[in-house]
Amino acid sequence: MLIEFAVSNFRSFREKQTFSMVAAPRLKKGDNVFKPEVKGEKLPDLLKVAAIYGPNASGKSNLIKAFDIVREIIARQPSAQHKPLPVYPFRFDPQLIDQPSRIELHFIYAEQRYHFELALTQERIVEERLVAFPKGKETLLYERSHLSSGDKYTFGQQLEGGKDLHELWRKSTSPQVLFIVQAVANSSEDLKQLREPLAWLRAGLMVFFGRISMLALADISQEQAETDVSFAKELSSFLQEVDVPITNIRFDQIEPNSSTLLQSIRPKSNSTAVLTHRTELGEAEFDIQEESDGTKNLIGFWLPWNLHARTRLVTQSTALVMDELDSSLHPEIVASLVAKHLKSDSPAQLIFTTHDTHLMDTKLLRRDQFWLTERDTNGATQLRSIHDFEGRESEDLEKRYYEGRYRGLPFIRKA
């Protein structure tokens, strides 16, 4: 589960900006928070949901991209060819062009708290540091820094493996590879000190980007439904819950010599999904390509939502992070999903960007669950919680937002 995330010198982020899932004390709506289970520590409550607002080009999507950096680097396959790492410095400040982008993740996994720091350029990993907090005591596991003389490593006294294995890990780590990845790849299953935090860094943040992502996910959902009957039934139930009257999904074979739009999207597919709609006049069947983009978006959304639900039952520590959630779903659907998530007993988290202020008026969320992005006069993104502004817990957040009390609104020049 995510505690805090910080980013600096990345795209529109200049100075360090911190996004926190730590709940503010003394606010109501107890269902919106959960108590993290950590051995030997008593931590503040964490938020189940956070919604991020702000004008176009204010940095919302850049924040979501920053969330995905570590997972993207971990997921890369070894290659003999140089591939630039997925970071871009803040371009308006000449002094930062050649400086590394920085990411910090403060998280909990398997009842243990960790703090992971990463600094990198497109060329290489510049710094990497992992600290654990067994029973609340700060314990360095390892630290890596790139100097003019080469990479310098500091290994904590409590780090498993011994000096010989640590040296093997160090020598086998290339400039563009995370040390923690190489160490786990070259260690036995019984060494869990680095394996467990890596498991969260690899899958703890499930990041998805906007409408294009949803349409691509709809294709993957279709493939999953074709081979998993329970998944298809759950998908049908979900669509009915959000007022799409699809009662059944089946798959028909495509003639070998036929040419369809589906085959242009999924050239290896030899089947197409057929969805049964029910109305008061009866039932009718529609090919998946006859469905609206809205229905396809819902089908795509179901994949990460379902995976998130299933995963949280196992690890109890995932966070589903989605960009432009309102471009894929109707505001009432978003509100119903948020409400359902808040009522669940799971400590899984949901983080999303949106322009729709409907949630501000539903009284579902607390002040500390709304975040705002805006660009300052230097073109740099500033990130704030509405709770940072003075105000009553019961005030009309949507009204005050449009009045500019929290800033984070576009400045539109009038002719």
ROVO-646459 format. One record per residue (C-alpha): residue number from 1; residue in one letter; chain; x, y, z. Coordinates in steps of 0.02 Angstrom, whole numbers. Layout:
! residues N
<NUM,"A","A",<X,Y,Z>>
...
END
This chain:
! residues 415
<1,"M","A",<0,0,0>>
<2,"L","A",<59,174,-42>>
<3,"I","A",<102,298,96>>
<4,"E","A",<185,438,-2>>
<5,"F","A",<255,471,-174>>
<6,"A","A",<373,613,-223>>
<7,"V","A",<444,672,-390>>
<8,"S","A",<561,810,-447>>
<9,"N","A",<644,865,-610>>
<10,"F","A",<527,759,-715>>
<11,"R","A",<428,833,-860>>
<12,"S","A",<329,977,-784>>
<13,"F","A",<389,942,-607>>
<14,"R","A",<533,1054,-554>>
<15,"E","A",<551,1057,-365>>
<16,"K","A",<505,905,-261>>
<17,"Q","A",<316,881,-253>>
<18,"T","A",<242,754,-131>>
<19,"F","A",<79,659,-151>>
<20,"S","A",<20,580,11>>
<21,"M","A",<-108,447,54>>
<22,"V","A",<-89,484,240>>
<23,"A","A",<-259,531,311>>
<24,"A","A",<-277,696,402>>
<25,"P","A",<-327,676,585>>
<26,"R","A",<-499,719,653>>
<27,"L","A",<-593,714,488>>
<28,"K","A",<-752,610,479>>
<29,"K","A",<-804,472,355>>
<30,"G","A",<-714,328,439>>
<31,"D","A",<-751,211,292>>
<32,"N","A",<-633,316,184>>
<33,"V","A",<-478,265,280>>
<34,"F","A",<-398,106,345>>
<35,"K","A",<-268,63,475>>
<36,"P","A",<-110,-9,395>>
<37,"E","A",<-47,-169,473>>
<38,"V","A",<139,-151,508>>
<39,"K","A",<239,-258,629>>
<40,"G","A",<301,-161,779>>
<41,"E","A",<235,8,719>>
<42,"K","A",<80,112,741>>
<43,"L","A",<58,219,586>>
<44,"P","A",<-73,350,541>>
<45,"D","A",<-227,295,445>>
<46,"L","A",<-210,289,255>>
<47,"L","A",<-336,345,125>>
<48,"K","A",<-427,221,15>>
<49,"V","A",<-460,345,-126>>
<50,"A","A",<-382,504,-195>>
<51,"A","A",<-446,610,-340>>
<52,"I","A",<-330,730,-432>>
<53,"Y","A",<-400,886,-518>>
<54,"G","A",<-323,1027,-617>>
<55,"P","A",<-326,1122,-783>>
<56,"N","A",<-267,1046,-945>>
<57,"A","A",<-77,1042,-958>>
<58,"S","A",<-58,1070,-770>>
<59,"G","A",<36,907,-740>>
<60,"K","A",<-96,778,-692>>
<61,"S","A",<-45,654,-826>>
<62,"N","A",<139,687,-791>>
<63,"L","A",<108,635,-611>>
<64,"I","A",<30,472,-671>>
<65,"K","A",<179,444,-787>>
<66,"A","A",<296,471,-640>>
<67,"F","A",<202,338,-541>>
<68,"D","A",<242,214,-679>>
<69,"I","A",<429,245,-698>>
<70,"V","A",<494,113,-577>>
<71,"R","A",<378,-23,-642>>
<72,"E","A",<425,18,-822>>
<73,"I","A",<611,3,-785>>
<74,"I","A",<586,-161,-691>>
<75,"A","A",<483,-232,-835>>
<76,"R","A",<617,-197,-966>>
<77,"Q","A",<700,-348,-1042>>
<78,"P","A",<891,-354,-1047>>
<79,"S","A",<956,-285,-1212>>
<80,"A","A",<1129,-263,-1288>>
<81,"Q","A",<1069,-102,-1368>>
<82,"H","A",<1062,59,-1270>>
<83,"K","A",<882,112,-1236>>
<84,"P","A",<851,282,-1154>>
<85,"L","A",<769,269,-984>>
<86,"P","A",<592,342,-977>>
<87,"V","A",<632,510,-894>>
<88,"Y","A",<630,688,-960>>
<89,"P","A",<699,832,-855>>
<90,"F","A",<612,997,-824>>
<91,"R","A",<658,1095,-981>>
<92,"F","A",<625,1274,-928>>
<93,"D","A",<771,1276,-805>>
<94,"P","A",<942,1260,-894>>
<95,"Q","A",<1023,1206,-731>>
<96,"L","A",<912,1051,-723>>
<97,"I","A",<931,990,-902>>
<98,"D","A",<1081,881,-859>>
<99,"Q","A",<1022,835,-684>>
<100,"P","A",<934,671,-642>>
<101,"S","A",<748,650,-617>>
<102,"R","A",<707,592,-441>>
<103,"I","A",<572,474,-376>>
<104,"E","A",<532,424,-197>>
<105,"L","A",<411,289,-143>>
<106,"H","A",<359,262,37>>
<107,"F","A",<257,102,48>>
<108,"I","A",<205,-51,149>>
<109,"Y","A",<215,-231,95>>
<110,"A","A",<197,-391,197>>
<111,"E","A",<175,-288,357>>
<112,"Q","A",<342,-201,329>>
<113,"R","A",<372,-16,290>>
<114,"Y","A",<498,36,156>>
<115,"H","A",<569,194,80>>
<116,"F","A",<640,179,-98>>
<117,"E","A",<734,322,-181>>
<118,"L","A",<787,329,-363>>
<119,"A","A",<881,460,-466>>
<120,"L","A",<909,431,-651>>
<121,"T","A",<945,510,-818>>
<122,"Q","A",<904,438,-988>>
<123,"E","A",<1079,365,-990>>
<124,"R","A",<1090,276,-823>>
<125,"I","A",<1038,250,-642>>
<126,"V","A",<1126,386,-542>>
<127,"E","A",<1066,345,-367>>
<128,"E","A",<966,203,-289>>
<129,"R","A",<928,178,-105>>
<130,"L","A",<816,61,-5>>
<131,"V","A",<777,80,179>>
<132,"A","A",<670,-39,283>>
<133,"F","A",<589,0,451>>
<134,"P","A",<582,-162,553>>
<135,"K","A",<484,-121,711>>
<136,"G","A",<498,63,664>>
<137,"K","A",<688,67,664>>
<138,"E","A",<765,143,507>>
<139,"T","A",<880,13,429>>
<140,"L","A",<980,42,270>>
<141,"L","A",<977,-110,156>>
<142,"Y","A",<1084,-38,16>>
<143,"E","A",<1135,124,-67>>
<144,"R","A",<1207,152,-241>>
<145,"S","A",<1284,313,-310>>
<146,"H","A",<1366,349,-476>>
<147,"L","A",<1528,447,-459>>
<148,"S","A",<1659,501,-585>>
<149,"S","A",<1766,355,-524>>
<150,"G","A",<1624,230,-547>>
<151,"D","A",<1477,164,-448>>
<152,"K","A",<1492,165,-259>>
<153,"Y","A",<1390,42,-155>>
<154,"T","A",<1353,41,30>>
<155,"F","A",<1273,-117,99>>
<156,"G","A",<1181,-115,264>>
<157,"Q","A",<1244,-226,404>>
<158,"Q","A",<1077,-317,407>>
<159,"L","A",<1072,-355,220>>
<160,"E","A",<1056,-540,183>>
<161,"G","A",<1177,-638,75>>
<162,"G","A",<1350,-598,139>>
<163,"K","A",<1495,-502,62>>
<164,"D","A",<1533,-623,-81>>
<165,"L","A",<1353,-622,-142>>
<166,"H","A",<1341,-433,-122>>
<167,"E","A",<1495,-416,-232>>
<168,"L","A",<1417,-529,-364>>
<169,"W","A",<1260,-423,-364>>
<170,"R","A",<1363,-264,-382>>
<171,"K","A",<1468,-329,-527>>
<172,"S","A",<1318,-396,-622>>
<173,"T","A",<1217,-233,-612>>
<174,"S","A",<1231,-131,-772>>
<175,"P","A",<1206,59,-779>>
<176,"Q","A",<1025,49,-838>>
<177,"V","A",<968,-91,-722>>
<178,"L","A",<903,-71,-546>>
<179,"F","A",<1017,-153,-417>>
<180,"I","A",<869,-229,-326>>
<181,"V","A",<813,-317,-486>>
<182,"Q","A",<986,-391,-518>>
<183,"A","A",<1007,-443,-337>>
<184,"V","A",<842,-538,-332>>
<185,"A","A",<877,-619,-501>>
<186,"N","A",<1042,-686,-432>>
<187,"S","A",<983,-747,-263>>
<188,"S","A",<892,-898,-195>>
<189,"E","A",<708,-901,-151>>
<190,"D","A",<744,-902,35>>
<191,"L","A",<823,-729,29>>
<192,"K","A",<667,-619,48>>
<193,"Q","A",<739,-457,114>>
<194,"L","A",<747,-379,-60>>
<195,"R","A",<624,-497,-146>>
<196,"E","A",<474,-434,-47>>
<197,"P","A",<496,-246,-79>>
<198,"L","A",<533,-285,-262>>
<199,"A","A",<367,-376,-273>>
<200,"W","A",<278,-215,-224>>
<201,"L","A",<384,-104,-337>>
<202,"R","A",<341,-221,-481>>
<203,"A","A",<153,-236,-452>>
<204,"G","A",<99,-126,-308>>
<205,"L","A",<52,17,-424>>
<206,"M","A",<-63,-34,-567>>
<207,"V","A",<-54,116,-685>>
<208,"F","A",<-170,146,-834>>
<209,"F","A",<-182,293,-953>>
<210,"G","A",<-345,367,-1017>>
<211,"R","A",<-464,324,-1159>>
<212,"I","A",<-336,247,-1277>>
<213,"S","A",<-283,130,-1137>>
<214,"M","A",<-463,81,-1104>>
<215,"L","A",<-494,34,-1286>>
<216,"A","A",<-336,-71,-1288>>
<217,"L","A",<-388,-152,-1125>>
<218,"A","A",<-558,-192,-1200>>
<219,"D","A",<-469,-304,-1324>>
<220,"I","A",<-375,-391,-1184>>
<221,"S","A",<-536,-410,-1084>>
<222,"Q","A",<-614,-495,-1235>>
<223,"E","A",<-471,-619,-1244>>
<224,"Q","A",<-485,-653,-1057>>
<225,"A","A",<-672,-679,-1066>>
<226,"E","A",<-651,-802,-1209>>
<227,"T","A",<-545,-919,-1103>>
<228,"D","A",<-617,-884,-930>>
<229,"V","A",<-803,-917,-908>>
<230,"S","A",<-809,-840,-734>>
<231,"F","A",<-725,-682,-797>>
<232,"A","A",<-856,-668,-937>>
<233,"K","A",<-999,-689,-811>>
<234,"E","A",<-924,-560,-692>>
<235,"L","A",<-902,-440,-838>>
<236,"S","A",<-1086,-460,-886>>
<237,"S","A",<-1138,-429,-705>>
<238,"F","A",<-1030,-274,-695>>
<239,"L","A",<-1104,-202,-856>>
<240,"Q","A",<-1280,-232,-790>>
<241,"E","A",<-1234,-146,-626>>
<242,"V","A",<-1186,11,-723>>
<243,"D","A",<-1346,7,-828>>
<244,"V","A",<-1280,-79,-985>>
<245,"P","A",<-1408,-219,-1016>>
<246,"I","A",<-1286,-353,-1076>>
<247,"T","A",<-1342,-522,-1011>>
<248,"N","A",<-1223,-638,-1102>>
<249,"I","A",<-1058,-640,-1196>>
<250,"R","A",<-1014,-778,-1317>>
<251,"F","A",<-881,-800,-1450>>
<252,"D","A",<-913,-848,-1632>>
<253,"Q","A",<-780,-912,-1750>>
<254,"I","A",<-731,-801,-1896>>
<255,"E","A",<-726,-877,-2069>>
<256,"P","A",<-544,-904,-2121>>
<257,"N","A",<-561,-801,-2280>>
<258,"S","A",<-666,-661,-2206>>
<259,"S","A",<-597,-488,-2173>>
<260,"T","A",<-665,-393,-2023>>
<261,"L","A",<-618,-241,-1922>>
<262,"L","A",<-584,-358,-1776>>
<263,"Q","A",<-450,-448,-1876>>
<264,"S","A",<-364,-284,-1915>>
<265,"I","A",<-354,-249,-1728>>
<266,"R","A",<-321,-427,-1673>>
<267,"P","A",<-240,-510,-1825>>
<268,"K","A",<-210,-674,-1732>>
<269,"S","A",<-391,-689,-1675>>
<270,"N","A",<-507,-814,-1757>>
<271,"S","A",<-661,-767,-1655>>
<272,"T","A",<-769,-617,-1615>>
<273,"A","A",<-868,-573,-1460>>
<274,"V","A",<-1057,-567,-1475>>
<275,"L","A",<-1150,-475,-1337>>
<276,"T","A",<-1332,-506,-1294>>
<277,"H","A",<-1433,-351,-1247>>
<278,"R","A",<-1601,-367,-1159>>
<279,"T","A",<-1741,-238,-1163>>
<280,"E","A",<-1927,-241,-1128>>
<281,"L","A",<-1954,-286,-1312>>
<282,"G","A",<-1841,-437,-1300>>
<283,"E","A",<-1660,-482,-1336>>
<284,"A","A",<-1543,-439,-1479>>
<285,"E","A",<-1363,-486,-1516>>
<286,"F","A",<-1225,-366,-1568>>
<287,"D","A",<-1048,-395,-1627>>
<288,"I","A",<-918,-311,-1515>>
<289,"Q","A",<-875,-189,-1655>>
<290,"E","A",<-1055,-128,-1657>>
<291,"E","A",<-1043,-74,-1476>>
<292,"S","A",<-1017,108,-1430>>
<293,"D","A",<-848,173,-1374>>
<294,"G","A",<-926,199,-1203>>
<295,"T","A",<-969,14,-1186>>
<296,"K","A",<-796,-33,-1248>>
<297,"N","A",<-721,85,-1119>>
<298,"L","A",<-821,-3,-983>>
<299,"I","A",<-764,-173,-1045>>
<300,"G","A",<-585,-110,-1043>>
<301,"F","A",<-603,-34,-870>>
<302,"W","A",<-668,-199,-800>>
<303,"L","A",<-499,-283,-827>>
<304,"P","A",<-394,-174,-708>>
<305,"W","A",<-541,-155,-588>>
<306,"N","A",<-565,-343,-579>>
<307,"L","A",<-378,-376,-568>>
<308,"H","A",<-365,-246,-431>>
<309,"A","A",<-506,-327,-334>>
<310,"R","A",<-430,-501,-350>>
<311,"T","A",<-253,-445,-311>>
<312,"R","A",<-301,-347,-157>>
<313,"L","A",<-373,-505,-82>>
<314,"V","A",<-202,-586,-96>>
<315,"T","A",<-75,-449,-58>>
<316,"Q","A",<-188,-317,22>>
<317,"S","A",<-70,-183,-41>>
<318,"T","A",<-108,-134,-221>>
<319,"A","A",<-153,39,-284>>
<320,"L","A",<-250,60,-447>>
<321,"V","A",<-191,222,-529>>
<322,"M","A",<-292,286,-678>>
<323,"D","A",<-273,440,-786>>
<324,"E","A",<-431,527,-849>>
<325,"L","A",<-554,409,-767>>
<326,"D","A",<-698,523,-817>>
<327,"S","A",<-656,501,-1003>>
<328,"S","A",<-698,318,-987>>
<329,"L","A",<-846,318,-867>>
<330,"H","A",<-1002,421,-832>>
<331,"P","A",<-992,525,-671>>
<332,"E","A",<-1131,424,-588>>
<333,"I","A",<-1036,263,-627>>
<334,"V","A",<-876,335,-555>>
<335,"A","A",<-969,387,-398>>
<336,"S","A",<-1047,215,-378>>
<337,"L","A",<-879,127,-401>>
<338,"V","A",<-795,243,-276>>
<339,"A","A",<-936,212,-152>>
<340,"K","A",<-921,24,-176>>
<341,"H","A",<-733,32,-151>>
<342,"L","A",<-751,135,8>>
<343,"K","A",<-875,13,83>>
<344,"S","A",<-762,-137,53>>
<345,"D","A",<-654,-205,194>>
<346,"S","A",<-500,-207,83>>
<347,"P","A",<-358,-84,113>>
<348,"A","A",<-324,-74,-75>>
<349,"Q","A",<-313,102,-144>>
<350,"L","A",<-387,195,-293>>
<351,"I","A",<-301,350,-365>>
<352,"F","A",<-362,440,-520>>
<353,"T","A",<-359,604,-615>>
<354,"T","A",<-520,686,-673>>
<355,"H","A",<-599,849,-732>>
<356,"D","A",<-772,801,-668>>
<357,"T","A",<-813,887,-505>>
<358,"H","A",<-966,779,-475>>
<359,"L","A",<-874,685,-336>>
<360,"M","A",<-846,849,-244>>
<361,"D","A",<-1034,864,-226>>
<362,"T","A",<-1077,684,-182>>
<363,"K","A",<-1011,699,-4>>
<364,"L","A",<-923,533,-33>>
<365,"L","A",<-746,596,-6>>
<366,"R","A",<-657,699,126>>
<367,"R","A",<-558,860,101>>
<368,"D","A",<-392,767,110>>
<369,"Q","A",<-443,652,-33>>
<370,"F","A",<-446,792,-163>>
<371,"W","A",<-282,847,-242>>
<372,"L","A",<-250,990,-362>>
<373,"T","A",<-116,1025,-492>>
<374,"E","A",<-75,1194,-567>>
<375,"R","A",<73,1271,-658>>
<376,"D","A",<165,1418,-584>>
<377,"T","A",<240,1564,-682>>
<378,"N","A",<395,1458,-717>>
<379,"G","A",<291,1322,-799>>
<380,"A","A",<319,1203,-653>>
<381,"T","A",<182,1093,-579>>
<382,"Q","A",<129,1128,-401>>
<383,"L","A",<35,989,-311>>
<384,"R","A",<-77,1023,-161>>
<385,"S","A",<-215,942,-60>>
<386,"I","A",<-376,1039,-34>>
<387,"H","A",<-348,1005,151>>
<388,"D","A",<-197,1122,141>>
<389,"F","A",<-319,1267,119>>
<390,"E","A",<-419,1340,262>>
<391,"G","A",<-599,1287,267>>
<392,"R","A",<-733,1189,358>>
<393,"E","A",<-756,1003,335>>
<394,"S","A",<-938,1030,287>>
<395,"E","A",<-910,1168,158>>
<396,"D","A",<-965,1152,-23>>
<397,"L","A",<-802,1096,-102>>
<398,"E","A",<-865,1104,-281>>
<399,"K","A",<-930,1281,-261>>
<400,"R","A",<-771,1342,-178>>
<401,"Y","A",<-666,1256,-311>>
<402,"Y","A",<-755,1349,-452>>
<403,"E","A",<-740,1510,-352>>
<404,"G","A",<-552,1487,-360>>
<405,"R","A",<-531,1468,-172>>
<406,"Y","A",<-416,1318,-197>>
<407,"R","A",<-340,1382,-360>>
<408,"G","A",<-308,1243,-487>>
<409,"L","A",<-424,1323,-618>>
<410,"P","A",<-378,1370,-798>>
<411,"F","A",<-347,1554,-831>>
<412,"I","A",<-452,1595,-984>>
<413,"R","A",<-420,1761,-1070>>
<414,"K","A",<-578,1849,-1125>>
<415,"A","A",<-584,1936,-1294>>
END
